[in-house]
Amino acid sequence: MRFTLASCDYIKLQEKDAPTSEIIAIVNTDKLFKEDLKDFLPRNISREDSLILVKSFIQDWAIKKLLLDAAANNNSQESLKNINQPCSRL
């Protein structure tokens, strides 16, 4: 699993994908763009409050992506176990 806020990978992804908005976070293959935050932040808040909200949003987004990936992986493993179980009885 990979969670990146800024690195050389960031530059490579930006060159490959040519996004319309800056990438702020990456979890596995999912990307969070700066544009995704524009409707999230309320108007007329202090810089400090804005930083707190953005940090919290990014962390929540990353955790949700990691949990969804783990759940999908668990589901795949369970499915394989259920598929292989009847075969072992033959």
ZAMARGU-4260 file (C-alpha; in steps of 0.2 Angstrom, whole numbers, plus 5000, padded with zeros to 4 digits):
<rodrens>
0) 5000/5000/5000 | 5006/5017/4996 | 5001/5034/5003 | 5011/5049/4996 | 5009/5067/4999
5) 5024/5073/4989 | 5039/5063/4981 | 5047/5059/4965 | 5032/5048/4961 | 5021/5064/4961
10) 5031/5072/4948 | 5031/5056/4937 | 5012/5054/4939 | 5009/5073/4935 | 5019/5071/4919
15) 5010/5055/4913 | 4993/5060/4917 | 4993/5078/4914 | 4980/5082/4926 | 4969/5097/4926
20) 4972/5099/4944 | 4987/5097/4956 | 4988/5080/4964 | 4988/5081/4983 | 4988/5063/4989
25) 4989/5046/4981 | 4983/5029/4989 | 4988/5014/4978 | 4981/5020/4961 | 4968/5032/4968
30) 4972/5051/4967 | 4965/5065/4977 | 4966/5082/4967 | 4967/5099/4974 | 4951/5103/4964
35) 4942/5090/4974 | 4944/5101/4989 | 4937/5117/4982 | 4919/5113/4987 | 4924/5106/5004
40) 4932/5122/5011 | 4920/5135/5018 | 4923/5153/5012 | 4931/5166/5024 | 4940/5155/5036
45) 4957/5157/5043 | 4973/5150/5036 | 4976/5139/5051 | 4958/5132/5051 | 4959/5129/5032
50) 4975/5119/5035 | 4967/5109/5049 | 4952/5105/5038 | 4962/5100/5023 | 4974/5089/5033
55) 4959/5080/5041 | 4950/5078/5024 | 4966/5071/5016 | 4968/5059/5031 | 4950/5053/5031
60) 4950/5051/5012 | 4966/5040/5013 | 4959/5030/5027 | 4943/5026/5018 | 4953/5021/5002
65) 4964/5010/5012 | 4949/5002/5021 | 4940/4999/5004 | 4955/4991/4996 | 4957/4980/5011
70) 4939/4975/5011 | 4940/4971/4992 | 4955/4961/4995 | 4947/4951/5010 | 4931/4949/4999
75) 4942/4942/4985 | 4951/4930/4997 | 4934/4924/5005 | 4927/4921/4987 | 4942/4911/4982
80) 4941/4901/4998 | 4922/4897/4995 | 4926/4892/4977 | 4940/4881/4982 | 4930/4873/4996
85) 4918/4863/4985 | 4932/4858/4974 | 4942/4850/4988 | 4926/4839/4992 | 4927/4831/4975
</rodrens>
